[in-house]
Amino acid sequence: MDYIPPELTAKRWQEVYLAPLPPVDITGLTVGEPCDPPFTRVPRGRPKKERVRREDARAPRGRLETRDHGGLLPLGAVVATVPDPVQHRCGTCGEAGHNARRCRRPHQ
């Protein structure tokens, strides 16, 4: 057993704990003053993580359709498809397809 140091053997561990441990005097540790919370720094900017949402609160995105998927899913299964593209409206003229920055009408 030359590969194990003598401090790590079971016999040495038993010898260490043969003598009882002396009691510790803690009367000077209990001051009675309230403990303040630790100082924390609030980071700048938006938090990196998105808030945790409940699983049942999530709504499916896009159109829902029912059809037969080649026998892979049960007949009549509801499947979410690709989300519909959002149609932006101009703040100046109100037409769809462009925003106020690209509007040909003059801003008022």
KEGU-251352 format. One record per residue: y, z, x of N, C-alpha, C, O, CB in turn; residue in one letter; residue number from 0. Coordinates in nm, 3 decimals. Glycine has a CB too. Layout:
% KEGU-251352
<<Y, Z, X>, <Y, Z, X>, <Y, Z, X>, <Y, Z, X>, <Y, Z, X>, A, NUM>;
...
***
This chain:
% KEGU-251352
<<-0.118, 0.000, 0.082>, <0.000, 0.000, 0.000>, <0.125, 0.000, 0.086>, <0.214, 0.083, 0.068>, <-0.001, 0.119, -0.093>, M, 0>;
<<0.132, -0.090, 0.178>, <0.248, -0.097, 0.265>, <0.361, -0.176, 0.201>, <0.475, -0.171, 0.250>, <0.210, -0.159, 0.398>, D, 1>;
<<0.334, -0.249, 0.095>, <0.437, -0.334, 0.037>, <0.523, -0.261, -0.065>, <0.625, -0.316, -0.107>, <0.372, -0.454, -0.028>, Y, 2>;
<<0.488, -0.139, -0.108>, <0.569, -0.061, -0.202>, <0.637, 0.051, -0.125>, <0.570, 0.127, -0.055>, <0.481, -0.004, -0.319>, I, 3>;
<<0.770, 0.063, -0.137>, <0.838, 0.174, -0.068>, <0.792, 0.308, -0.123>, <0.760, 0.317, -0.242>, <0.991, 0.161, -0.082>, P, 4>;
<<0.787, 0.411, -0.042>, <0.737, 0.541, -0.089>, <0.824, 0.603, -0.199>, <0.775, 0.685, -0.276>, <0.727, 0.638, 0.027>, P, 5>;
<<0.951, 0.566, -0.208>, <1.039, 0.622, -0.311>, <1.001, 0.572, -0.450>, <1.038, 0.635, -0.549>, <1.184, 0.587, -0.281>, E, 6>;
<<0.930, 0.461, -0.460>, <0.898, 0.401, -0.589>, <0.755, 0.430, -0.636>, <0.713, 0.377, -0.738>, <0.917, 0.254, -0.581>, L, 7>;
<<0.683, 0.512, -0.565>, <0.546, 0.543, -0.607>, <0.548, 0.648, -0.717>, <0.644, 0.724, -0.731>, <0.463, 0.592, -0.488>, T, 8>;
<<0.441, 0.652, -0.796>, <0.431, 0.747, -0.906>, <0.426, 0.890, -0.854>, <0.479, 0.981, -0.918>, <0.306, 0.717, -0.991>, A, 9>;
<<0.363, 0.911, -0.741>, <0.354, 1.044, -0.684>, <0.492, 1.098, -0.649>, <0.522, 1.215, -0.674>, <0.263, 1.044, -0.560>, K, 10>;
<<0.575, 1.014, -0.591>, <0.711, 1.056, -0.554>, <0.795, 1.087, -0.679>, <0.873, 1.182, -0.678>, <0.780, 0.947, -0.469>, R, 11>;
<<0.780, 1.009, -0.785>, <0.855, 1.034, -0.909>, <0.813, 1.168, -0.970>, <0.898, 1.241, -1.022>, <0.832, 0.920, -1.010>, W, 12>;
<<0.687, 1.201, -0.964>, <0.639, 1.330, -1.016>, <0.695, 1.445, -0.934>, <0.729, 1.550, -0.990>, <0.486, 1.334, -1.016>, Q, 13>;
<<0.705, 1.428, -0.803>, <0.760, 1.533, -0.717>, <0.908, 1.556, -0.745>, <0.956, 1.670, -0.737>, <0.739, 1.496, -0.569>, E, 14>;
<<0.980, 1.452, -0.777>, <1.124, 1.465, -0.803>, <1.148, 1.550, -0.927>, <1.240, 1.632, -0.927>, <1.189, 1.327, -0.820>, V, 15>;
<<1.068, 1.533, -1.031>, <1.092, 1.602, -1.157>, <1.009, 1.729, -1.174>, <1.002, 1.782, -1.285>, <1.063, 1.508, -1.270>, Y, 16>;
<<0.947, 1.780, -1.068>, <0.873, 1.907, -1.077>, <0.969, 2.024, -1.097>, <0.942, 2.112, -1.179>, <0.788, 1.929, -0.951>, L, 17>;
<<1.079, 2.026, -1.024>, <1.176, 2.135, -1.037>, <1.259, 2.113, -1.163>, <1.297, 1.999, -1.192>, <1.268, 2.144, -0.910>, A, 18>;
<<1.289, 2.220, -1.238>, <1.370, 2.201, -1.359>, <1.514, 2.164, -1.322>, <1.566, 2.205, -1.218>, <1.369, 2.329, -1.446>, P, 19>;
<<1.575, 2.086, -1.408>, <1.713, 2.047, -1.385>, <1.806, 2.162, -1.421>, <1.783, 2.229, -1.522>, <1.749, 1.920, -1.467>, L, 20>;
<<1.910, 2.186, -1.341>, <2.001, 2.297, -1.373>, <2.085, 2.264, -1.496>, <2.118, 2.148, -1.518>, <2.092, 2.328, -1.252>, P, 21>;
<<2.121, 2.365, -1.576>, <2.204, 2.338, -1.693>, <2.346, 2.298, -1.652>, <2.395, 2.338, -1.547>, <2.208, 2.461, -1.786>, P, 22>;
<<2.408, 2.219, -1.736>, <2.543, 2.170, -1.709>, <2.640, 2.247, -1.798>, <2.617, 2.260, -1.919>, <2.554, 2.016, -1.734>, V, 23>;
<<2.748, 2.298, -1.739>, <2.849, 2.372, -1.814>, <2.947, 2.272, -1.875>, <3.020, 2.204, -1.802>, <2.924, 2.476, -1.724>, D, 24>;
<<2.950, 2.262, -2.008>, <3.037, 2.166, -2.075>, <3.152, 2.233, -2.150>, <3.218, 2.169, -2.231>, <2.957, 2.081, -2.172>, I, 25>;
<<3.176, 2.361, -2.124>, <3.283, 2.429, -2.196>, <3.420, 2.372, -2.160>, <3.509, 2.370, -2.245>, <3.281, 2.578, -2.166>, T, 26>;
<<3.438, 2.326, -2.039>, <3.567, 2.269, -1.999>, <3.586, 2.125, -2.047>, <3.696, 2.072, -2.037>, <3.580, 2.273, -1.849>, G, 27>;
<<3.481, 2.062, -2.098>, <3.491, 1.923, -2.141>, <3.540, 1.910, -2.284>, <3.598, 1.807, -2.319>, <3.357, 1.855, -2.129>, L, 28>;
<<3.519, 2.010, -2.367>, <3.563, 2.002, -2.506>, <3.704, 2.055, -2.518>, <3.724, 2.176, -2.528>, <3.467, 2.080, -2.599>, T, 29>;
<<3.802, 1.967, -2.518>, <3.942, 2.005, -2.521>, <3.989, 2.023, -2.665>, <4.071, 2.110, -2.691>, <4.028, 1.900, -2.451>, V, 30>;
<<3.938, 1.945, -2.756>, <3.978, 1.954, -2.894>, <4.087, 1.856, -2.933>, <4.124, 1.849, -3.050>, <4.023, 2.091, -2.924>, G, 31>;
<<4.140, 1.780, -2.838>, <4.241, 1.680, -2.869>, <4.175, 1.556, -2.927>, <4.064, 1.521, -2.888>, <4.324, 1.644, -2.742>, E, 32>;
<<4.243, 1.490, -3.021>, <4.183, 1.367, -3.077>, <4.176, 1.257, -2.971>, <4.262, 1.245, -2.884>, <4.263, 1.319, -3.199>, P, 33>;
<<4.075, 1.179, -2.983>, <4.054, 1.069, -2.889>, <4.124, 0.945, -2.942>, <4.101, 0.903, -3.056>, <3.901, 1.041, -2.868>, C, 34>;
<<4.211, 0.885, -2.860>, <4.283, 0.764, -2.900>, <4.194, 0.642, -2.882>, <4.107, 0.641, -2.795>, <4.413, 0.749, -2.818>, D, 35>;
<<4.215, 0.539, -2.964>, <4.137, 0.416, -2.945>, <4.178, 0.346, -2.816>, <4.288, 0.369, -2.766>, <4.157, 0.321, -3.065>, P, 36>;
<<4.092, 0.263, -2.761>, <4.125, 0.195, -2.636>, <4.237, 0.093, -2.657>, <4.253, 0.040, -2.766>, <4.001, 0.125, -2.578>, P, 37>;
<<4.312, 0.068, -2.552>, <4.417, -0.032, -2.557>, <4.354, -0.171, -2.556>, <4.272, -0.202, -2.469>, <4.517, -0.016, -2.440>, F, 38>;
<<4.392, -0.252, -2.651>, <4.339, -0.388, -2.657>, <4.455, -0.485, -2.657>, <4.563, -0.455, -2.707>, <4.251, -0.409, -2.782>, T, 39>;
<<4.433, -0.600, -2.601>, <4.535, -0.704, -2.594>, <4.499, -0.811, -2.695>, <4.386, -0.859, -2.697>, <4.547, -0.763, -2.450>, R, 40>;
<<4.594, -0.849, -2.779>, <4.571, -0.954, -2.877>, <4.597, -1.087, -2.807>, <4.708, -1.110, -2.760>, <4.663, -0.936, -3.004>, V, 41>;
<<4.498, -1.176, -2.799>, <4.519, -1.303, -2.731>, <4.615, -1.393, -2.808>, <4.628, -1.382, -2.930>, <4.386, -1.375, -2.711>, P, 42>;
<<4.682, -1.480, -2.734>, <4.776, -1.572, -2.796>, <4.701, -1.687, -2.862>, <4.589, -1.720, -2.825>, <4.874, -1.626, -2.692>, R, 43>;
<<4.766, -1.746, -2.962>, <4.714, -1.868, -3.023>, <4.611, -1.842, -3.131>, <4.585, -1.728, -3.171>, <4.654, -1.954, -2.920>, G, 44>;
<<4.554, -1.952, -3.177>, <4.456, -1.948, -3.285>, <4.322, -1.897, -3.231>, <4.285, -1.931, -3.119>, <4.439, -2.088, -3.349>, R, 45>;
<<4.250, -1.818, -3.310>, <4.119, -1.771, -3.264>, <4.024, -1.888, -3.240>, <4.029, -1.989, -3.309>, <4.059, -1.675, -3.367>, P, 46>;
<<3.938, -1.873, -3.141>, <3.847, -1.980, -3.104>, <3.736, -1.999, -3.206>, <3.693, -2.112, -3.231>, <3.786, -1.953, -2.967>, K, 47>;
<<3.688, -1.892, -3.266>, <3.577, -1.903, -3.359>, <3.628, -1.918, -3.501>, <3.731, -1.861, -3.538>, <3.484, -1.781, -3.348>, K, 48>;
<<3.555, -1.994, -3.579>, <3.586, -2.008, -3.720>, <3.526, -1.889, -3.793>, <3.425, -1.834, -3.750>, <3.533, -2.143, -3.777>, E, 49>;
<<3.587, -1.850, -3.903>, <3.537, -1.733, -3.975>, <3.396, -1.759, -4.027>, <3.360, -1.874, -4.056>, <3.631, -1.696, -4.090>, R, 50>;
<<3.319, -1.655, -4.040>, <3.182, -1.665, -4.087>, <3.186, -1.675, -4.239>, <3.242, -1.588, -4.305>, <3.094, -1.544, -4.040>, V, 51>;
<<3.128, -1.778, -4.293>, <3.126, -1.800, -4.437>, <2.989, -1.766, -4.492>, <2.888, -1.777, -4.423>, <3.165, -1.945, -4.472>, R, 52>;
<<2.988, -1.725, -4.618>, <2.861, -1.696, -4.683>, <2.784, -1.826, -4.702>, <2.842, -1.933, -4.721>, <2.881, -1.625, -4.818>, R, 53>;
<<2.653, -1.816, -4.696>, <2.569, -1.934, -4.709>, <2.578, -1.994, -4.848>, <2.575, -2.116, -4.864>, <2.423, -1.900, -4.676>, E, 54>;
<<2.589, -1.908, -4.951>, <2.593, -1.960, -5.087>, <2.731, -2.012, -5.126>, <2.746, -2.072, -5.232>, <2.549, -1.853, -5.184>, D, 55>;
<<2.833, -1.989, -5.043>, <2.968, -2.034, -5.076>, <2.994, -2.176, -5.028>, <3.096, -2.236, -5.064>, <3.071, -1.940, -5.014>, A, 56>;
<<2.904, -2.231, -4.949>, <2.923, -2.367, -4.898>, <2.897, -2.470, -5.006>, <2.795, -2.464, -5.074>, <2.832, -2.393, -4.778>, R, 57>;
<<2.989, -2.562, -5.021>, <2.971, -2.670, -5.119>, <2.931, -2.796, -5.044>, <2.982, -2.821, -4.935>, <3.102, -2.693, -5.202>, A, 58>;
<<2.842, -2.877, -5.099>, <2.804, -3.001, -5.032>, <2.921, -3.098, -5.031>, <2.999, -3.105, -5.126>, <2.683, -3.065, -5.100>, P, 59>;
<<2.933, -3.173, -4.921>, <3.041, -3.269, -4.908>, <2.989, -3.408, -4.944>, <2.872, -3.439, -4.925>, <3.099, -3.268, -4.765>, R, 60>;
<<3.078, -3.490, -4.997>, <3.042, -3.627, -5.028>, <2.981, -3.643, -5.165>, <2.977, -3.548, -5.244>, <2.946, -3.679, -4.925>, G, 61>;
<<2.935, -3.763, -5.194>, <2.872, -3.792, -5.322>, <2.729, -3.741, -5.323>, <2.661, -3.742, -5.220>, <2.876, -3.944, -5.353>, R, 62>;
<<2.683, -3.698, -5.438>, <2.544, -3.659, -5.453>, <2.473, -3.765, -5.535>, <2.527, -3.815, -5.633>, <2.532, -3.519, -5.521>, L, 63>;
<<2.354, -3.798, -5.494>, <2.279, -3.900, -5.567>, <2.134, -3.860, -5.573>, <2.085, -3.785, -5.488>, <2.295, -4.039, -5.500>, E, 64>;
<<2.065, -3.909, -5.674>, <1.923, -3.885, -5.688>, <1.852, -4.019, -5.684>, <1.887, -4.111, -5.759>, <1.890, -3.807, -5.820>, T, 65>;
<<1.754, -4.031, -5.598>, <1.673, -4.153, -5.591>, <1.546, -4.122, -5.514>, <1.532, -4.017, -5.452>, <1.753, -4.269, -5.523>, R, 66>;
<<1.454, -4.215, -5.519>, <1.327, -4.201, -5.449>, <1.347, -4.245, -5.305>, <1.393, -4.356, -5.280>, <1.214, -4.283, -5.519>, D, 67>;
<<1.312, -4.159, -5.210>, <1.328, -4.189, -5.068>, <1.194, -4.228, -5.005>, <1.155, -4.172, -4.903>, <1.388, -4.069, -4.994>, H, 68>;
<<1.126, -4.321, -5.065>, <1.000, -4.369, -5.009>, <0.889, -4.266, -5.012>, <0.799, -4.270, -4.928>, <1.021, -4.413, -4.869>, G, 69>;
<<0.894, -4.175, -5.106>, <0.789, -4.073, -5.116>, <0.807, -3.958, -5.019>, <0.723, -3.868, -5.016>, <0.657, -4.136, -5.092>, G, 70>;
<<0.916, -3.957, -4.940>, <0.937, -3.848, -4.845>, <0.985, -3.722, -4.914>, <0.951, -3.611, -4.873>, <1.036, -3.890, -4.739>, L, 71>;
<<1.064, -3.738, -5.019>, <1.117, -3.625, -5.094>, <1.063, -3.629, -5.235>, <1.021, -3.734, -5.282>, <1.271, -3.625, -5.095>, L, 72>;
<<1.063, -3.516, -5.304>, <1.018, -3.517, -5.444>, <1.109, -3.604, -5.529>, <1.229, -3.617, -5.501>, <1.013, -3.374, -5.501>, P, 73>;
<<1.052, -3.663, -5.631>, <1.128, -3.752, -5.718>, <1.240, -3.674, -5.787>, <1.217, -3.568, -5.843>, <1.036, -3.818, -5.823>, L, 74>;
<<1.361, -3.728, -5.781>, <1.476, -3.663, -5.842>, <1.543, -3.562, -5.751>, <1.628, -3.486, -5.797>, <1.435, -3.595, -5.967>, G, 75>;
<<1.508, -3.560, -5.622>, <1.571, -3.466, -5.530>, <1.717, -3.506, -5.508>, <1.749, -3.624, -5.496>, <1.495, -3.462, -5.395>, A, 76>;
<<1.804, -3.407, -5.504>, <1.946, -3.432, -5.483>, <1.972, -3.437, -5.333>, <1.938, -3.343, -5.261>, <2.035, -3.322, -5.552>, V, 77>;
<<2.031, -3.546, -5.287>, <2.054, -3.567, -5.145>, <2.202, -3.593, -5.124>, <2.261, -3.675, -5.195>, <1.968, -3.685, -5.090>, V, 78>;
<<2.263, -3.525, -5.028>, <2.404, -3.549, -4.997>, <2.414, -3.672, -4.909>, <2.339, -3.686, -4.812>, <2.469, -3.425, -4.926>, A, 79>;
<<2.505, -3.761, -4.942>, <2.524, -3.883, -4.864>, <2.645, -3.867, -4.775>, <2.700, -3.758, -4.761>, <2.539, -4.005, -4.956>, T, 80>;
<<2.687, -3.976, -4.716>, <2.803, -3.976, -4.626>, <2.927, -3.936, -4.706>, <2.945, -3.985, -4.818>, <2.822, -4.115, -4.559>, V, 81>;
<<3.014, -3.849, -4.650>, <3.132, -3.809, -4.725>, <3.226, -3.926, -4.749>, <3.235, -4.019, -4.669>, <3.206, -3.699, -4.651>, P, 82>;
<<3.295, -3.921, -4.863>, <3.392, -4.025, -4.896>, <3.510, -4.016, -4.800>, <3.553, -3.906, -4.766>, <3.439, -4.013, -5.043>, D, 83>;
<<3.564, -4.130, -4.757>, <3.683, -4.124, -4.672>, <3.802, -4.073, -4.753>, <3.818, -4.107, -4.870>, <3.714, -4.263, -4.610>, P, 84>;
<<3.885, -3.992, -4.689>, <4.002, -3.936, -4.756>, <4.111, -4.042, -4.758>, <4.146, -4.097, -4.654>, <4.051, -3.806, -4.686>, V, 85>;
<<4.165, -4.070, -4.875>, <4.271, -4.169, -4.890>, <4.405, -4.096, -4.881>, <4.441, -4.020, -4.971>, <4.258, -4.248, -5.026>, Q, 86>;
<<4.479, -4.120, -4.772>, <4.608, -4.055, -4.753>, <4.715, -4.123, -4.836>, <4.710, -4.244, -4.859>, <4.647, -4.055, -4.604>, H, 87>;
<<4.811, -4.045, -4.882>, <4.923, -4.098, -4.959>, <5.051, -4.074, -4.881>, <5.066, -3.974, -4.810>, <4.931, -4.032, -5.099>, R, 88>;
<<5.143, -4.168, -4.897>, <5.272, -4.161, -4.831>, <5.359, -4.058, -4.901>, <5.361, -4.050, -5.024>, <5.342, -4.300, -4.830>, C, 89>;
<<5.431, -3.979, -4.823>, <5.522, -3.881, -4.880>, <5.653, -3.942, -4.926>, <5.726, -3.881, -5.003>, <5.549, -3.773, -4.781>, G, 90>;
<<5.684, -4.063, -4.880>, <5.810, -4.128, -4.917>, <5.794, -4.211, -5.043>, <5.868, -4.191, -5.140>, <5.860, -4.216, -4.803>, T, 91>;
<<5.699, -4.304, -5.044>, <5.684, -4.395, -5.158>, <5.570, -4.356, -5.250>, <5.566, -4.402, -5.365>, <5.664, -4.536, -5.109>, C, 92>;
<<5.476, -4.275, -5.205>, <5.365, -4.231, -5.289>, <5.247, -4.326, -5.291>, <5.150, -4.299, -5.362>, <5.412, -4.212, -5.426>, G, 93>;
<<5.250, -4.435, -5.216>, <5.139, -4.530, -5.214>, <5.028, -4.480, -5.122>, <5.053, -4.404, -5.028>, <5.187, -4.670, -5.169>, E, 94>;
<<4.906, -4.523, -5.150>, <4.792, -4.485, -5.068>, <4.776, -4.581, -4.952>, <4.817, -4.697, -4.960>, <4.663, -4.481, -5.153>, A, 95>;
<<4.718, -4.533, -4.843>, <4.686, -4.620, -4.731>, <4.773, -4.600, -4.609>, <4.739, -4.649, -4.501>, <4.694, -4.760, -4.773>, G, 96>;
<<4.885, -4.530, -4.621>, <4.969, -4.503, -4.505>, <5.042, -4.371, -4.528>, <5.040, -4.315, -4.638>, <5.071, -4.619, -4.480>, H, 97>;
<<5.105, -4.321, -4.421>, <5.181, -4.197, -4.434>, <5.330, -4.227, -4.422>, <5.370, -4.342, -4.406>, <5.137, -4.094, -4.327>, N, 98>;
<<5.413, -4.124, -4.431>, <5.558, -4.143, -4.433>, <5.610, -4.199, -4.301>, <5.714, -4.265, -4.299>, <5.628, -4.011, -4.463>, A, 99>;
<<5.542, -4.175, -4.193>, <5.588, -4.225, -4.063>, <5.577, -4.377, -4.056>, <5.662, -4.441, -3.993>, <5.507, -4.162, -3.950>, R, 100>;
<<5.477, -4.436, -4.117>, <5.456, -4.581, -4.113>, <5.507, -4.653, -4.238>, <5.482, -4.772, -4.255>, <5.308, -4.610, -4.095>, R, 101>;
<<5.579, -4.582, -4.324>, <5.628, -4.643, -4.448>, <5.741, -4.741, -4.417>, <5.826, -4.716, -4.332>, <5.677, -4.534, -4.545>, C, 102>;
<<5.740, -4.854, -4.488>, <5.841, -4.958, -4.466>, <5.970, -4.928, -4.541>, <6.076, -4.981, -4.508>, <5.787, -5.093, -4.508>, R, 103>;
<<5.961, -4.844, -4.642>, <6.082, -4.808, -4.717>, <6.164, -4.709, -4.635>, <6.107, -4.628, -4.561>, <6.045, -4.748, -4.855>, R, 104>;
<<6.295, -4.713, -4.646>, <6.378, -4.618, -4.571>, <6.363, -4.476, -4.628>, <6.349, -4.458, -4.749>, <6.526, -4.661, -4.573>, P, 105>;
<<6.368, -4.380, -4.540>, <6.358, -4.240, -4.582>, <6.488, -4.197, -4.646>, <6.595, -4.236, -4.600>, <6.323, -4.148, -4.462>, H, 106>;
<<6.482, -4.119, -4.751>, <6.604, -4.073, -4.818>, <6.620, -3.925, -4.803>, <6.717, -3.868, -4.854>, <6.602, -4.110, -4.965>, Q, 107>;
***
